[in-house]
Amino acid sequence: MAIRYRRQLRQPQPPLEVHKRLQMNYGDDYGLHYKSEPGEGTHVTIKIRKVPDQPAG
């Protein structure tokens, strides 16, 4: 017997929206940071807070 299901695809989020959501969740020091050099390309850094490890249990 085959199981069929529909999967809804989420719409892609523009980078500015991702940046705003990261700042809302983690604060103004976090988010997307860009460094671009002509002829070199663009580097994107995503800065988020580390979540402490939780003990297994």
Backbone as a chain_set.jsonl record, in Angstrom:
{"seq": "MAIRYRRQLRQPQPPLEVHKRLQMNYGDDYGLHYKSEPGEGTHVTIKIRKVPDQPAG", "coords": {"N": [[0.842, -1.172, 0.0], [0.664, 2.129, -0.905], [1.607, 5.161, 0.543], [0.42, 8.331, 0.343], [1.177, 11.738, 0.452], [0.887, 15.248, 0.903], [3.199, 17.791, 0.663], [3.779, 20.884, 1.946], [5.497, 23.509, 0.56], [7.636, 25.871, 1.923], [7.796, 29.377, 1.509], [10.674, 31.019, 0.232], [12.775, 32.928, 2.407], [13.646, 36.307, 2.316], [16.987, 37.66, 2.672], [17.072, 39.959, 4.398], [14.797, 39.646, 5.988], [15.458, 37.288, 7.341], [17.666, 38.214, 8.799], [16.39, 40.141, 10.46], [14.713, 38.451, 11.95], [16.586, 36.875, 13.319], [17.765, 38.858, 14.915], [15.553, 39.605, 16.445], [15.207, 37.293, 17.965], [17.7, 36.85, 19.202], [18.974, 39.266, 19.797], [20.446, 42.553, 19.154], [23.168, 42.257, 18.566], [23.434, 40.063, 17.002], [22.9, 38.199, 13.929], [22.867, 38.492, 10.322], [25.869, 39.155, 8.65], [27.65, 40.92, 6.237], [30.421, 40.865, 3.979], [31.909, 42.273, 1.303], [33.898, 42.214, -1.572], [34.969, 43.757, -4.522], [35.279, 41.742, -7.37], [36.055, 39.614, -5.817], [33.953, 38.446, -4.468], [31.261, 37.732, -2.156], [31.127, 37.385, 1.325], [29.228, 35.825, 3.775], [28.344, 35.979, 7.09], [26.807, 34.256, 9.685], [25.653, 35.056, 12.732], [24.848, 33.686, 15.748], [23.591, 33.021, 19.04], [25.099, 30.643, 21.174], [23.492, 27.711, 22.155], [23.252, 26.245, 25.265], [24.462, 22.944, 25.972], [22.225, 20.299, 26.728], [21.733, 18.006, 29.345], [21.482, 14.503, 28.698], [18.504, 12.663, 29.013]], "CA": [[0.0, 0.0, 0.0], [1.444, 3.361, -1.003], [1.113, 6.279, 1.344], [0.606, 9.587, -0.36], [0.991, 12.929, 1.275], [1.232, 16.521, 0.292], [4.139, 18.567, 1.464], [3.726, 22.296, 1.604], [6.808, 24.132, 0.501], [7.66, 27.219, 2.479], [8.337, 30.396, 0.622], [12.009, 31.442, 0.673], [12.813, 34.167, 3.172], [14.71, 37.218, 1.885], [18.02, 37.819, 3.712], [16.745, 40.984, 5.396], [13.838, 39.057, 6.923], [16.224, 36.355, 8.182], [18.444, 39.059, 9.707], [15.474, 40.707, 11.46], [14.244, 37.386, 12.849], [17.704, 36.53, 14.203], [17.903, 39.922, 15.905], [14.418, 39.525, 17.374], [15.389, 36.148, 18.86], [18.983, 36.814, 19.908], [19.442, 40.606, 20.152], [21.036, 43.348, 18.068], [24.537, 41.846, 18.25], [23.381, 38.839, 16.209], [22.233, 38.321, 12.637], [23.674, 38.275, 9.133], [26.874, 40.188, 8.409], [28.186, 40.756, 4.891], [31.666, 41.514, 3.592], [31.977, 42.101, -0.136], [35.033, 42.825, -2.25], [34.821, 43.652, -5.968], [36.1, 40.711, -7.995], [36.35, 38.547, -4.849], [32.73, 37.804, -4.028], [30.648, 38.183, -0.905], [31.136, 36.439, 2.438], [28.122, 36.057, 4.701], [28.524, 35.352, 8.401], [25.594, 34.187, 10.488], [26.05, 35.061, 14.139], [23.776, 33.369, 16.679], [24.042, 32.657, 20.384], [25.208, 29.208, 21.401], [22.544, 27.148, 23.106], [23.988, 25.305, 26.113], [24.116, 21.524, 25.865], [21.334, 19.809, 27.772], [22.066, 16.626, 29.686], [20.572, 13.474, 28.189], [17.698, 12.161, 30.109]], "C": [[0.893, 1.244, 0.0], [0.797, 4.441, -0.15], [1.431, 7.559, 0.585], [0.384, 10.736, 0.613], [1.403, 14.147, 0.478], [2.167, 17.26, 1.218], [4.05, 20.02, 1.005], [5.14, 22.838, 1.628], [6.707, 25.537, 1.071], [8.254, 28.171, 1.449], [9.731, 30.784, 1.128], [11.937, 32.775, 1.406], [13.94, 35.054, 2.651], [15.717, 37.417, 3.012], [17.694, 38.859, 4.772], [15.758, 40.447, 6.424], [14.522, 38.067, 7.861], [17.009, 37.144, 9.222], [17.559, 39.617, 10.824], [15.004, 39.652, 12.455], [15.345, 36.95, 13.804], [17.872, 37.589, 15.282], [16.749, 39.921, 16.9], [14.636, 38.422, 18.403], [16.636, 36.237, 19.726], [19.502, 38.179, 20.345], [20.172, 41.266, 18.988], [22.461, 42.961, 17.694], [24.581, 40.647, 17.308], [22.674, 39.098, 14.888], [23.176, 37.971, 11.499], [24.624, 39.452, 8.961], [27.538, 39.891, 7.076], [29.516, 41.471, 4.742], [31.848, 41.219, 2.114], [33.174, 42.854, -0.694], [34.833, 42.67, -3.752], [35.79, 42.625, -6.554], [36.419, 39.533, -7.093], [35.101, 37.779, -4.432], [32.256, 38.381, -2.703], [30.687, 37.058, 0.113], [30.001, 36.817, 3.38], [28.409, 35.284, 5.978], [27.19, 35.395, 9.129], [26.024, 34.072, 11.941], [24.819, 34.812, 15.003], [24.393, 32.957, 18.008], [24.085, 31.144, 20.5], [24.197, 28.777, 22.457], [23.303, 26.14, 23.943], [23.509, 23.87, 25.894], [23.211, 21.135, 27.027], [21.697, 18.359, 28.076], [21.02, 15.655, 29.137], [19.719, 12.97, 29.34], [16.353, 11.869, 29.759]], "O": [[1.785, 1.369, 0.84], [-0.424, 4.597, -0.141], [2.582, 7.822, 0.235], [-0.492, 10.688, 1.477], [2.163, 14.067, -0.487], [1.934, 17.337, 2.424], [4.226, 20.329, -0.173], [5.882, 22.648, 2.592], [5.797, 26.293, 0.733], [9.1, 27.798, 0.637], [9.941, 30.868, 2.338], [11.133, 33.641, 1.063], [15.08, 34.6, 2.554], [15.35, 37.351, 4.185], [18.014, 38.656, 5.943], [15.869, 40.761, 7.609], [14.199, 38.014, 9.047], [17.016, 36.783, 10.398], [17.933, 39.572, 11.996], [14.906, 39.918, 13.654], [15.077, 36.683, 14.975], [18.097, 37.255, 16.445], [16.952, 40.207, 18.08], [14.296, 38.586, 19.575], [16.639, 35.755, 20.859], [20.393, 38.245, 21.191], [20.473, 40.63, 17.978], [22.92, 43.304, 16.605], [25.659, 40.256, 16.861], [21.946, 40.08, 14.738], [24.156, 37.25, 11.684], [24.227, 40.607, 9.11], [27.942, 38.759, 6.81], [29.72, 42.546, 5.305], [31.932, 40.058, 1.711], [33.424, 44.001, -0.325], [34.554, 41.566, -4.22], [36.984, 42.649, -6.256], [36.995, 38.547, -7.552], [35.178, 36.6, -4.084], [32.781, 39.378, -2.207], [30.329, 35.92, -0.189], [29.837, 37.983, 3.737], [28.682, 34.084, 5.945], [26.529, 36.432, 9.184], [26.68, 33.106, 12.33], [23.873, 35.599, 15.004], [25.567, 32.593, 18.081], [23.21, 30.447, 19.985], [24.068, 29.4, 23.51], [23.946, 25.251, 23.385], [22.327, 23.616, 25.664], [23.403, 21.58, 28.159], [21.94, 17.574, 27.16], [19.826, 15.956, 29.119], [20.169, 12.87, 30.481], [15.574, 11.436, 30.608]]}, "num_chains": 1, "name": "protein.A"}
